[in-house]
Amino acid sequence: MTGSRVVALGHYQPAKVLTNEDLAAMVDTTDEWIRSRVGIKTRHVAGPDEPVDELAYQAAGKALAGAGLTPDDIDLVLVATSTAIDRSPNMAARVAAKLGMGASPAVMDINVVCSGFTHALATADHAIRAGSASRALVIGADKMTEITDWNDRSTCVLTGDGAGAAVVEAAAEPGIGPVLWGSVPEMGNAVRIEGSPPVFAQEGQSVYRWTTSRLPPLARKVCEKAGVLPEDLAAVVLHQANLRIIEPLAARIGAVNAVVARDVVDSGNTSAASIPMALSKLVQRGEIATGAPVLLFGFGGNLSYAGQVIRCP
């Protein structure tokens, strides 16, 4: 059976940076309070002329350039997002139009909130394995600051905007391992984007307890499905939710020799964008060798999760 692999990555963040000091002037908080609880120093904020599809388009263009491909080489576009205000055309169709794709690509948005990218990556892998696509553009993009309650200090300190993209193509030697995905429906309300206009809210302590206690064995099972020992991982890229979640979770997985992505410190929680953006930065800095095994694991909204081991492009 034909497998698939990630051949290139790209990421994009808006120019505007919001610091903890900026937030301290807006709500009752301090730099020390934010760093001690979530580990975040800065986050990027998109302007009114940067909707979700623009963030996605910018990251996609960089991924295509890295792969040495043109837009017409793509026959499947997947955009993972939970912050798109418009419903149709969807974000994938808008990205395809912005890129000038003329090859009639299939275009789908996938909303699994924070684990959206790893769900979308698995979907692309499955489509390629089934022969329904040959080359896919998989994007995670979110404009979290547009759905943030800037009067709620427990959530406004978390959010940021950005996008990350991957080009995935058919490969005789699979470079994307089997996905492990699932959810805890009875805890779905622990992370919410609801209302009109929609607003992000969460039960922070419930999410923290669930992620730090229940996710380590699931992440180890992802490694088992891929035939990789945790200690052999070159990198671990978890959803960049909160540094106080990422660090203990990475330790409990047993990835003692891995580089652990900590992009949340500079970018905040960018939901579906966080994993591809953090991975793209690690690769850009040369921190992971080509072909090395990398654990990707998304978790959060819906109390959904999805993870796979990929080979670094």
C-alpha positions as CSV (number, residue, x, y, z in Angstrom):
1,M,0.0,0.0,0.0
2,T,1.2,3.5,-0.8
3,G,1.8,5.6,2.2
4,S,2.4,9.4,2.6
5,R,5.0,11.7,4.0
6,V,5.4,15.4,4.9
7,V,7.7,17.0,2.4
8,A,7.7,20.6,3.5
9,L,6.4,23.0,6.1
10,G,5.6,26.7,6.4
11,H,4.2,29.1,9.0
12,Y,3.0,32.6,9.3
13,Q,2.3,35.0,12.2
14,P,1.0,38.6,12.2
15,A,3.4,41.4,12.8
16,K,1.7,42.8,15.8
17,V,3.0,41.4,19.1
18,L,1.1,41.7,22.4
19,T,3.3,41.4,25.5
20,N,2.4,40.5,29.1
21,E,3.1,44.1,30.0
22,D,0.5,45.2,27.4
23,L,-2.1,42.8,28.9
24,A,-1.3,44.2,32.4
25,A,-2.5,47.5,31.2
26,M,-5.8,46.0,30.0
27,V,-6.8,43.6,32.8
28,D,-5.8,42.8,36.4
29,T,-2.7,40.7,35.7
30,T,1.1,40.9,35.7
31,D,4.0,39.4,33.7
32,E,4.9,37.2,36.7
33,W,1.4,35.9,37.1
34,I,1.1,35.0,33.5
35,R,4.5,33.3,33.2
36,S,4.1,31.4,36.4
37,R,0.7,30.0,35.4
38,V,1.0,29.4,31.7
39,G,4.6,30.2,30.7
40,I,3.6,32.7,28.0
41,K,5.6,35.9,27.3
42,T,4.2,37.2,24.1
43,R,1.5,36.4,21.4
44,H,0.8,37.7,17.9
45,V,-2.4,39.4,17.1
46,A,-3.9,39.6,13.6
47,G,-5.5,42.8,12.3
48,P,-8.9,43.3,10.7
49,D,-7.3,42.8,7.3
50,E,-6.0,39.4,8.3
51,P,-8.9,36.9,8.5
52,V,-8.3,33.2,9.0
53,D,-8.0,32.4,5.3
54,E,-5.3,35.1,4.9
55,L,-3.2,33.5,7.7
56,A,-3.7,30.1,6.1
57,Y,-2.8,31.4,2.7
58,Q,0.5,32.9,3.9
59,A,1.6,29.7,5.6
60,A,0.5,27.6,2.6
61,G,2.6,29.7,0.2
62,K,5.7,29.1,2.3
63,A,5.1,25.4,2.5
64,L,4.6,25.1,-1.3
65,A,7.8,27.1,-1.9
66,G,9.7,24.8,0.5
67,A,8.4,21.8,-1.5
68,G,9.4,23.3,-4.8
69,L,5.8,22.9,-6.0
70,T,3.1,25.1,-7.6
71,P,-0.5,25.4,-6.5
72,D,-1.6,23.2,-9.4
73,D,0.4,20.3,-8.0
74,I,-2.1,20.0,-5.1
75,D,-5.4,18.1,-5.4
76,L,-6.6,18.3,-1.8
77,V,-6.7,21.3,0.5
78,L,-7.6,20.8,4.2
79,V,-7.8,23.7,6.6
80,A,-8.2,22.9,10.3
81,T,-9.8,25.9,12.1
82,S,-12.5,26.7,14.7
83,T,-12.4,30.5,14.4
84,A,-13.6,31.1,10.8
85,I,-16.6,33.4,11.1
86,D,-17.8,32.9,7.5
87,R,-19.2,29.5,6.5
88,S,-19.1,29.6,2.7
89,P,-16.9,29.7,0.8
90,N,-15.0,27.7,3.4
91,M,-11.4,28.5,4.3
92,A,-10.0,25.8,2.2
93,A,-11.8,27.1,-0.9
94,R,-10.6,30.6,-0.2
95,V,-7.0,29.5,0.2
96,A,-7.3,27.6,-3.1
97,A,-8.6,30.7,-4.8
98,K,-6.0,33.0,-3.3
99,L,-3.3,30.6,-4.5
100,G,-4.8,30.5,-8.0
101,M,-5.3,26.7,-8.0
102,G,-6.6,25.5,-11.3
103,A,-6.5,21.8,-10.7
104,S,-10.0,21.4,-9.2
105,P,-8.8,20.4,-5.7
106,A,-11.1,19.0,-3.1
107,V,-11.5,21.7,-0.4
108,M,-12.5,20.9,3.2
109,D,-12.5,22.7,6.5
110,I,-12.0,20.5,9.6
111,N,-13.1,21.8,13.0
112,V,-11.7,19.7,15.9
113,V,-10.4,22.9,17.6
114,C,-6.9,22.4,19.2
115,S,-6.4,18.9,17.7
116,G,-7.6,20.0,14.3
117,F,-4.2,19.8,12.5
118,T,-3.4,16.3,13.6
119,H,-7.0,15.2,12.6
120,A,-6.5,16.9,9.2
121,L,-3.0,15.3,8.7
122,A,-4.5,11.9,9.3
123,T,-7.3,12.6,6.9
124,A,-4.9,13.6,4.2
125,D,-2.8,10.5,4.8
126,H,-5.9,8.3,4.6
127,A,-7.0,10.0,1.3
128,I,-3.6,9.5,-0.2
129,R,-3.5,5.9,0.9
130,A,-6.9,5.3,-0.6
131,G,-5.9,6.8,-3.9
132,S,-8.3,9.7,-3.6
133,A,-5.5,12.3,-3.6
134,S,-1.9,12.4,-4.6
135,R,-0.7,15.6,-2.9
136,A,-2.3,17.5,-0.1
137,L,-1.9,20.9,1.5
138,V,-2.8,20.6,5.2
139,I,-3.1,23.8,7.1
140,G,-3.9,24.7,10.7
141,A,-5.0,28.3,11.1
142,D,-6.8,30.2,13.8
143,K,-7.5,33.8,14.8
144,M,-8.1,33.2,18.5
145,T,-7.8,36.8,19.5
146,E,-11.1,37.5,17.6
147,I,-13.0,35.2,19.9
148,T,-11.2,36.2,23.1
149,D,-13.0,37.9,26.0
150,W,-10.4,40.7,26.8
151,N,-12.0,41.2,30.2
152,D,-11.4,37.7,31.3
153,R,-7.8,37.5,32.6
154,S,-7.9,33.7,32.9
155,T,-8.3,33.3,29.1
156,C,-7.1,36.5,27.4
157,V,-3.6,35.8,28.6
158,L,-3.6,32.6,26.6
159,T,-4.6,33.3,23.0
160,G,-2.7,34.2,19.9
161,D,-3.1,34.1,16.1
162,G,-1.2,32.3,13.3
163,A,-1.0,29.5,10.8
164,G,1.1,26.5,9.9
165,A,1.0,24.4,6.8
166,A,2.4,21.1,5.5
167,V,2.6,19.6,2.1
168,V,1.9,15.9,2.1
169,E,2.5,13.5,-0.8
170,A,2.4,9.8,-1.7
171,A,5.4,7.8,-0.7
172,A,6.5,4.2,-1.1
173,E,8.0,4.4,2.4
174,P,5.4,5.8,4.8
175,G,6.5,8.9,6.7
176,I,3.2,9.4,8.6
177,G,2.4,6.7,11.1
178,P,-1.1,5.5,12.2
179,V,-3.2,8.0,13.9
180,L,-4.7,7.5,17.4
181,W,-7.7,9.7,17.8
182,G,-10.7,9.9,20.1
183,S,-12.6,12.1,22.5
184,V,-14.3,12.4,25.9
185,P,-17.8,13.6,24.9
186,E,-19.0,13.9,28.5
187,M,-16.3,16.5,29.1
188,G,-16.8,18.4,25.8
189,N,-18.0,21.5,27.6
190,A,-14.6,22.0,29.3
191,V,-13.5,24.0,26.2
192,R,-16.1,26.1,24.5
193,I,-16.4,28.6,21.6
194,E,-20.0,29.5,21.8
195,G,-22.5,32.4,21.3
196,S,-23.1,35.1,18.7
197,P,-20.5,36.6,18.4
198,P,-18.6,33.5,19.5
199,V,-16.4,33.7,22.7
200,F,-13.7,31.3,23.9
201,A,-14.0,29.9,27.4
202,Q,-12.7,26.9,29.3
203,E,-12.6,25.1,32.6
204,G,-8.9,25.4,33.0
205,Q,-8.4,23.1,36.0
206,S,-10.5,20.3,34.5
207,V,-8.5,20.5,31.3
208,Y,-5.2,20.5,33.2
209,R,-6.0,17.4,35.2
210,W,-7.3,15.5,32.2
211,T,-4.3,16.3,30.0
212,T,-1.6,15.6,32.6
213,S,-3.2,12.4,33.8
214,R,-4.9,10.8,30.9
215,L,-2.8,11.8,27.9
216,P,0.6,10.3,28.6
217,P,-0.5,6.7,28.1
218,L,-2.4,7.7,24.9
219,A,0.8,9.4,23.6
220,R,2.8,6.3,24.4
221,K,0.2,4.3,22.5
222,V,0.8,6.5,19.4
223,C,4.5,5.6,19.6
224,E,3.6,1.9,19.9
225,K,1.3,2.1,16.8
226,A,4.2,3.6,14.9
227,G,6.7,1.0,16.2
228,V,8.8,3.7,17.8
229,L,10.0,3.8,21.5
230,P,9.4,7.1,23.3
231,E,13.2,7.3,24.1
232,D,13.9,7.1,20.3
233,L,11.8,10.2,19.5
234,A,13.9,13.1,18.1
235,A,11.2,15.7,18.9
236,V,7.8,16.0,20.7
237,V,5.4,18.6,19.3
238,L,2.3,18.8,21.5
239,H,-0.6,21.3,21.2
240,Q,0.9,24.5,22.5
241,A,-1.8,25.1,25.1
242,N,0.2,26.0,28.2
243,L,3.8,25.5,29.2
244,R,2.7,24.0,32.5
245,I,0.9,21.3,30.6
246,I,3.5,20.7,27.9
247,E,6.5,20.1,30.1
248,P,5.0,17.5,32.5
249,L,3.2,15.8,29.7
250,A,6.4,15.5,27.6
251,A,8.2,14.1,30.7
252,R,5.6,11.5,31.4
253,I,5.6,10.3,27.8
254,G,9.2,9.2,28.4
255,A,10.7,11.1,25.4
256,V,14.0,11.7,27.3
257,N,16.1,12.4,24.3
258,A,13.6,14.5,22.4
259,V,13.5,18.2,21.6
260,V,10.3,19.5,23.1
261,A,8.5,22.3,21.3
262,R,7.9,25.3,23.5
263,D,6.6,27.8,21.0
264,V,3.7,28.7,23.3
265,V,6.2,30.9,25.2
266,D,6.4,33.3,22.2
267,S,3.2,32.6,20.4
268,G,0.5,31.8,23.0
269,N,-2.2,29.2,22.3
270,T,-3.0,29.4,18.6
271,S,-5.3,26.3,18.6
272,A,-5.1,24.3,15.4
273,A,-2.1,26.4,14.2
274,S,0.0,25.5,17.2
275,I,1.4,22.1,16.1
276,P,2.3,22.9,12.5
277,M,3.7,26.3,13.5
278,A,5.9,24.9,16.3
279,L,7.1,22.1,14.0
280,S,7.9,24.4,11.2
281,K,10.0,26.6,13.4
282,L,12.0,23.6,14.8
283,V,12.7,22.4,11.3
284,Q,13.6,25.9,10.1
285,R,16.1,26.2,13.0
286,G,17.6,22.8,12.1
287,E,16.8,21.3,15.5
288,I,15.4,18.0,14.0
289,A,17.3,15.8,11.5
290,T,15.6,14.9,8.2
291,G,14.0,11.5,8.6
292,A,14.0,11.5,12.4
293,P,10.8,10.4,14.2
294,V,8.6,13.2,15.7
295,L,5.6,12.8,17.8
296,L,2.7,15.1,17.0
297,F,-0.1,15.1,19.6
298,G,-3.1,17.5,19.6
299,F,-5.7,17.8,22.4
300,G,-8.2,20.2,23.7
301,G,-11.6,21.4,22.4
302,N,-14.4,18.8,22.5
303,L,-11.8,17.0,24.8
304,S,-10.7,15.5,21.5
305,Y,-7.2,14.2,20.8
306,A,-5.3,12.9,17.8
307,G,-1.6,12.0,17.4
308,Q,0.8,10.3,15.0
309,V,4.5,9.9,14.6
310,I,5.9,11.4,11.4
311,R,9.3,11.4,9.9
312,C,10.8,14.9,9.8
313,P,11.0,16.5,6.3
